[in-house]
């Protein structure tokens, strides 16, 4: 019972869902050529996501189940792969925006470090 009360799986799962939502919104905007909108989404969500990630890292080793730890390693990677794919498509369609697009991807990739 003690471990159940201290388990942070739901908190981690909520964070992963939020991160997925943000990366999907960014990907969709990149592909639609709405580069400035994608940047606005990142700028708006950066601080809250980073703060939540900091808390999660603090409880990672002892308050999160093994299955959620595994998921936490794979899900964000998949989300980032989608962003990179969208960014590559956007850079092909909108080559004059390539620098902005790459900056968004770089900023997003450092968020969970």
Helices and strands as residue ranges (DSSP letters): H 2-6, H 9-31, H 35-63, H 66-93, G 95-97, H 98-110
